[in-house]
């Protein structure tokens, strides 16, 4: 995971180097919100993957 995170950081730095501060701030906040929502959705899905046996 560490290598992937570093690649993402490098990509963001490369593609945002010339952005205005306000645009950069909005992008990073949007990215953070998206990342949190993805983590929450995955965590919720993992918590609800419990399979209950069916009594027959």
C-alpha positions as a printed Julia matrix, in Angstrom:
56×3 Matrix{Float64}:
   0.0     0.0     0.0
   2.83    2.37    0.77
   4.09    2.31   -2.82
   0.6     2.97   -4.18
   0.1     5.9    -1.83
   3.43    7.4    -2.87
   2.46    7.05   -6.54
  -0.82    8.83   -5.87
   0.95   11.63   -3.99
   3.43   12.07   -6.85
   0.6    12.12   -9.41
  -1.3    14.77   -7.46
   1.81   16.91   -6.99
   2.68   16.65  -10.68
  -0.8    17.59  -11.86
  -1.5    20.35   -9.34
   1.84   22.17   -9.29
   0.54   25.12  -11.28
  -2.92   25.39   -9.74
  -4.11   28.5    -7.99
  -4.36   28.09   -4.21
  -8.16   28.22   -4.12
  -8.47   25.59   -6.84
  -5.9    23.37   -5.12
  -7.7    23.69   -1.79
 -11.04   22.77   -3.38
  -9.51   19.81   -5.2
  -7.79   18.46   -2.09
 -10.92   18.87    0.04
 -13.0    17.13   -2.62
 -10.44   14.33   -2.83
 -10.45   13.97    0.95
 -14.25   13.8     1.06
 -14.26   11.17   -1.69
 -11.55    9.11    0.03
 -13.43    9.21    3.34
 -16.7     8.21    1.7
 -14.98    5.29   -0.05
 -13.41    4.12    3.2
 -16.74    4.46    5.04
 -18.59    2.52    2.34
 -16.01   -0.26    2.4
 -16.05   -0.41    6.18
 -19.85   -0.5     6.24
 -19.92   -3.22    3.58
 -17.41   -5.3     5.57
 -19.51   -4.94    8.72
 -22.62   -6.1     6.86
 -21.12   -9.08    5.05
 -22.21  -11.38    7.84
 -24.07  -14.36    6.47
 -26.8   -15.7     8.69
 -27.75  -19.36    8.35
 -31.28  -20.08    7.22
 -33.19  -22.51    9.39
 -34.93  -25.03    7.21
